[in-house]
Amino acid sequence: MMKRVAGVVVLYNPLDFVVDNLITYSTQLEKIFAIDNSEENVNQLVLQKIGSISNIEVIQNTDNYGIAYALNTGARKAINEGFHYLLTMDQDGSASPAMVNALYSIISTSKNIGIVTAEHFNPTMHSELDKIITKEVLYTMTSGNLINLSAYQTVGGFLNELFIDHVDHEYCLRLNKNGYKVFKTNVVLVYHQLGKAEKKKFLG
């Protein structure tokens, strides 16, 4: 029987495309905590659209306290409501079909797996994948991760002091230090647009 899986997504002045992104994984999760870090001029209409999705709870912070703080807010909510695993996403990420089930099928095989992450795929930068690989890695980006909330409680969560940079790397390294493993698989994808990246030729 599959244990309970929730999700957390960090919002910052979200636009309409964010609603479409959330829909790609909202049906794969029991509940999503949408943590809004917008400081001002937030598009309330977009937040209303997000909040209208039946299994999403929108939590508006009074200021931007950083990604780590937002992730910890969602994790604490999930733990208090009895969830065992948590999908971490950012607003620019969307999920391939059945991504959560695929990640769960890996992380549930061992209590020593702290994170399993999907392959981060940017269609403007990457070519189609031709080989299926699941491997242990040292660290990964935050978006598209399924985290073990038991491990999260053991190692102490994300460091609020880091705000944005290195939040994901530091947490993964701390998992490793405490005997937990981080796995990456390209069986499923998280589609992720990093800023306005473009594919360029170098020296011709």
N, C-alpha and C positions, 0 to 999 in steps of 0.2 A: 504494500500500500504506500502510495506516495505521501511523504510528509508535507506539511504546509509550507507553501512558497509565496512570499510577497515580493514587492518591488519598490524601489525608491528612485525617483528621477529629480534631478536638481534643475530648477527653472531660473532663468534670468531674463527679464523682459521678453517673454516668449511671444512668437508670432504664430500665425495660423498653421504653418507647416508642422509645428510642434504637436498639435492635436493629432495630425495624421500619423506622426511618428509613434505617439503613445498608443494609438489604436492597434499598431502592429504587434504589440506584446500585451496589451491589457486583457485580451481574451486568453492569454496563456498563464495568467496569474490570478490568485484568489483576490488580491488587493494590491493597490499601488498607493504609495505615499508620495505626493507631488509637493516638494518643498520649494517654495518660491523665495528666492534671494533678491528679488528686484528691490532697488532702493527707492525709486520714484518713477512716475509716468508709466507704471505698468499697465498693459492692455487688459483691463478688467473683463472685456468681452471674451478674450482668449481664455482667461482663467475660468470664466463661467462655462465655456465650452468644455474645458478639461474637467471641471467639477461635475459636469452633467453626465460624464461617463460613470456608469453605475458603481464600479468598484474602485474609483479613484477618490482619495481624500486629499484635498488641497490644504496645505498648511502655509500660511503667509508669515514670514519673518518680518520684523519691524525694520530690519536693516540687512545689509549683505554681510553675513558673518563668515562667509567662505564655504568652499565645497565640503571640507571635512566636517564642519559643524552641521551642514545640511544632511550629509550622509549619516552622521551619528544620530540626528533627530529621527530620520526614517528607521534606522536600525533599532533604536530604543522603542519606537512605536511598535515595530514588528515583534520584538521580543516580548513586550508587555501584552501583546495580543496573541501570543502563543505560536508564532511562526518559527520555523526551523532554518529556513534558508531565505536569502534576500538577493534579488537581482538588482544590481546597481547600474543605472543608466544616466546619460546626460541628455539634454533636450535635443541635441543634434543627431542622436542615434536612433535607428530603427532596427527592428529584428526580423530575421528570416523566419518562415513558418516553423513551428515546433522547436524553436531555439531553446526554450526553457526546459522542455522534456529531455532534449539531448544533453544539455548541461547537467541536469539532475541525474541522468543515467550514469554520468561519470562521477560526480561528487558524492553520490550516495553509496559508492562502492567502498569507501574508506572514511573513517572518522578523522583520519590524518590529512585529508585534503581540505585546505583552507579556502581555496578559490579555484574555480574552473572558469575559463574565459573563452568566448567565441572569437573567431578570426575577425579582426577589424578590416573592413573592406571598403575602400573608396573607389567607386567606379571610374572617377576621373584620373585616378593615379595607378590603379592596379589592373593586372590582367586576370582573366578567369583562372580559377584554381584547377590544377590538373592532377593533384595528388592529395589524398586524405591523410592527414597527420594529426595525431594527438600526442603531445609531448609535455614533459615537465619543463617549466621555465622559472627564471629567478623572480621576475616581476612582470606586471602588465598594466595597461591603462585601466582607468576606473570603469568606463562604459562597457557594458556587455558581460559583466562578471556575475556569477552566481557565488555568493559567499556563504560559508558555513557560520551560522550565528553562534554556535557553541564555541568555535574557534575565536570568533570575534570577541566574545565575552572573556575568554581566557587571556588573549593578548592585549585587550584594552581598547579596541576600537581605533578610529582614525585620529590623528593628532590635529586638534583644532588650531594650534599655533601655526601650522603650515599654510593655512588659508586656501591656496590653490596649487602652487608648484610642489611637486614631489609627494603629494598626499598619497597617491596610489603606490609609488615605488617604496616609500617608507613603510607603509602597511604590509606590503608583500615581503619585504626584507625582515620585518619583525615576525611575520608568520614563519618564515624559514628558520629564524633564530630559535623559535619555540617548537620546532619539530613538525610544522605543518608544510604541506606541499602546495605549489601553484601549478595548475595544468592549463594548457591552451589547446583548443581543438578547432580545426577548420571544417568539421562535419556540419557546422552551422555558422552563420555569419551575422555580425552586427554591422550594419551599413552606417558609416561614420564619415561625415564631411568635416575635415579639419580646416576651419576658416574658409578661405577662398583659394584652396590649393589648385594648381594647374599642373598638368604634365608637360615638361619642357625637355627639349633636346640640349645637350651640353657639348660644345665643340662640334657643332654640326649634327 
